[in-house]
């Protein structure tokens, strides 16, 4: 309410326009076209995570506990990833709006490089200090070893996670929200859930094999997103 009051009093840089308050249906259709795939992508991601935990449940509560610790620590790694995703989306969108697609591409790649460096550093720290980190959360020897295993595997996935954040953000900034949704479906739903299910049900694979599927999931998404961004079709989209 405070910000609405500031906006109405014209105290913000973005001020009320002089046009009509009648709905702009063309603009609303464009918003729905861009926003719907992003919403579906988030839904697929959350459902995929829940189903993956369901697959892990057959290994017992200690595995779930270790994975939960690892996932919680991943949320800290995701902070710079989200930041670079927002930066890439903003810069790519701005330069496309300024009719400078080459600069938009440059900023997308630059955001990607910075995200990889930052998140890879986080991943290395997680793997190197996995044991002291695990010791903080539990004194159960089995859970500690499982947590170390999870953090090490997650550490290897960090460079690919960085690409998903940065390049995915760059594509969304260009209005290409459908392809990131497709990449999440391909990596998380098809590869991670599909391969994990096959490993557990048909090969009686150990948990380290199941967790290693995460690396394949993120690597596939990284390849798909880089290929899409390098192709340049996003430069021609009308938002």
C-alpha positions in Angstrom: 0.0 0.0 0.0 2.9 2.3 0.8 4.4 1.9 -2.7 1.0 2.3 -4.3 0.7 5.6 -2.4 4.2 6.7 -3.6 3.3 5.7 -7.2 0.0 7.6 -7.1 1.8 10.7 -5.7 4.3 10.5 -8.6 7.3 10.1 -6.2 8.7 7.1 -8.1 10.6 7.0 -11.4 7.8 4.9 -12.8 4.8 7.2 -12.6 1.1 6.8 -13.6 0.6 7.3 -17.3 -1.9 9.6 -18.9 -3.7 6.9 -20.8 -6.9 5.1 -20.1 -7.4 2.6 -17.3 -9.3 0.2 -19.6 -7.6 -3.2 -20.0 -5.1 -3.6 -22.7 -6.1 -7.1 -24.0 -3.2 -7.3 -26.5 -0.7 -6.7 -23.7 -2.5 -9.2 -21.4 -2.3 -11.9 -24.1 1.4 -11.2 -24.5 1.9 -11.5 -20.7 0.0 -14.8 -20.6 2.0 -16.1 -23.6 5.3 -15.3 -21.9 4.4 -16.1 -18.3 2.5 -19.4 -18.7 5.5 -21.5 -19.8 7.5 -20.0 -16.9 4.8 -21.0 -14.5 4.5 -24.5 -15.9 8.3 -24.8 -15.6 8.2 -24.0 -11.9 5.4 -26.5 -11.4 7.3 -29.2 -13.2 10.4 -28.5 -11.1 8.5 -28.8 -7.8 6.6 -31.9 -8.9 9.9 -33.5 -10.1 11.6 -32.9 -6.8 8.8 -34.5 -4.9 8.8 -37.5 -7.2 12.5 -37.9 -6.9 12.3 -37.9 -3.1 9.6 -40.6 -3.5 12.1 -42.7 -5.5 14.7 -42.2 -2.8 12.3 -43.3 -0.1 12.9 -47.0 -0.8 16.5 -46.5 0.6 15.3 -45.5 4.0 15.1 -42.4 6.2 18.9 -42.0 6.5 19.1 -41.4 2.7 16.3 -38.9 2.9 17.9 -37.1 5.8 21.3 -36.8 4.0 19.6 -35.6 0.8 17.6 -33.0 2.8 20.8 -31.6 4.3 22.4 -31.4 0.9 19.3 -29.8 -0.7 19.2 -27.2 2.1 22.9 -26.3 1.5 22.2 -26.1 -2.2 19.8 -23.3 -1.5 22.9 -21.2 -0.6 24.6 -22.1 -3.8 21.4 -21.1 -5.7 21.5 -17.5 -4.4 24.3 -16.4 -6.8 22.7 -18.5 -9.5 19.4 -16.7 -9.1 21.2 -13.4 -9.1 23.0 -14.1 -12.4 19.7 -15.3 -13.8 18.0 -12.1 -13.0 21.0 -10.1 -14.3 21.1 -12.0 -17.6 17.3 -11.6 -18.1 17.5 -7.9 -17.4 20.5 -7.1 -19.6 19.4 -9.3 -22.5 15.9 -7.8 -22.4 17.2 -4.2 -22.2 19.6 -4.6 -25.1 17.1 -6.4 -27.3 14.7 -3.5 -26.5 17.5 -1.2 -27.6 17.8 -3.1 -30.9 21.3 -4.3 -30.0 21.1 -8.1 -30.2 24.9 -8.6 -30.4 25.3 -6.8 -27.1 22.4 -8.8 -25.6 24.2 -12.0 -26.6 27.5 -10.8 -25.1 25.8 -10.0 -21.8 24.2 -13.4 -21.8 27.5 -15.2 -22.2 29.2 -12.9 -19.7 26.5 -13.7 -17.1 27.0 -17.4 -17.8 30.8 -17.2 -17.3 30.4 -15.4 -14.0 27.8 -17.8 -12.8 29.9 -20.8 -13.7 33.0 -19.4 -11.8 30.9 -18.5 -8.8 28.9 -21.6 -8.5 31.8 -23.9 -9.3 33.6 -22.3 -6.4 30.7 -23.1 -4.1 30.6 -26.6 -5.4 34.3 -27.2 -4.7 33.8 -25.8 -1.2 30.9 -28.2 -0.6 32.9 -31.2 -1.7 36.1 -30.3 0.1 34.4 -29.4 3.4 31.6 -32.1 3.1 32.7 -33.9 6.3 32.8 -30.9 8.7 29.6 -29.7 7.2 27.9 -33.1 7.8 29.2 -33.2 11.3 27.3 -30.1 12.1 23.9 -31.6 11.4 24.2 -35.1 12.9 26.3 -37.6 14.9 24.9 -40.6 13.1 27.8 -42.2 11.3 25.7 -43.5 8.4 24.0 -40.2 7.8 27.3 -38.4 7.9 28.8 -40.7 5.2 25.6 -40.3 3.0 25.7 -36.5 3.4 29.3 -36.4 2.3 28.4 -38.5 -0.7 25.5 -36.3 -1.6 27.5 -33.0 -1.2 30.3 -34.4 -3.4 27.9 -35.4 -6.2 26.1 -32.0 -5.9 29.5 -30.3 -6.1 30.2 -31.9 -9.5 26.8 -30.7 -10.8 27.4 -27.0 -9.9 28.9 -25.8 -13.2 25.9 -27.3 -15.1 23.5 -25.7 -12.6 25.1 -22.3 -13.3 24.4 -22.7 -17.0 20.8 -23.4 -16.3 20.4 -20.3 -14.2 22.3 -17.9 -16.4 21.4 -19.0 -19.9 17.9 -19.9 -18.8 17.5 -16.4 -17.5 18.9 -14.9 -20.7 16.4 -16.7 -22.8 13.5 -15.7 -20.5 14.7 -12.1 -20.8 14.4 -12.4 -24.5 10.8 -13.7 -24.1 11.8 -17.3 -25.0 10.2 -19.0 -21.9 9.0 -22.1 -23.7 12.5 -23.6 -24.3 13.6 -23.4 -20.7 10.4 -25.2 -19.8 11.2 -27.9 -22.4 14.7 -28.3 -21.0 13.4 -28.8 -17.4 10.9 -31.4 -18.7 13.7 -33.2 -20.6 16.3 -33.1 -17.9 14.3 -33.4 -14.6 11.2 -35.3 -15.6 12.5 -37.5 -18.5 16.1 -38.1 -17.5 16.3 -37.7 -13.8 13.1 -39.4 -12.9 13.1 -41.8 -15.7 16.7 -43.0 -15.3 16.4 -43.1 -11.5 13.3 -45.2 -11.8 15.0 -47.7 -14.2 18.1 -47.9 -12.0 16.1 -48.6 -8.8 13.5 -50.9 -10.2 15.5 -52.9 -12.8 19.1 -52.8 -11.7 18.7 -52.5 -7.9 21.3 -49.7 -8.1 22.8 -48.2 -5.0 22.0 -44.6 -3.9 25.2 -43.1 -5.3 24.1 -44.2 -8.8 20.7 -42.6 -8.2 22.2 -39.3 -7.0 24.6 -39.3 -9.8 21.7 -39.0 -12.2 21.5 -35.3 -11.0 24.7 -34.6 -12.9 23.3 -36.1 -16.1 20.1 -34.1 -15.6 21.9 -30.7 -15.2 24.4 -31.5 -17.9 21.7 -32.3 -20.5 19.8 -29.0 -19.6 23.1 -27.1 -19.9 23.7 -28.5 -23.4 20.2 -27.8 -24.5 20.2 -24.2 -23.2 23.6 -23.4 -24.6 22.6 -24.8 -28.0 19.4 -22.7 -28.0 21.2 -19.5 -27.0 24.0 -20.1 -29.5 21.5 -20.6 -32.2 20.3 -17.0 -31.9 16.6 -17.6 -32.7 15.7 -15.8 -29.5 16.9 -12.6 -31.0 14.1 -12.6 -33.5 11.2 -13.2 -31.0 8.5 -10.7 -30.5 7.5 -10.4 -26.9 
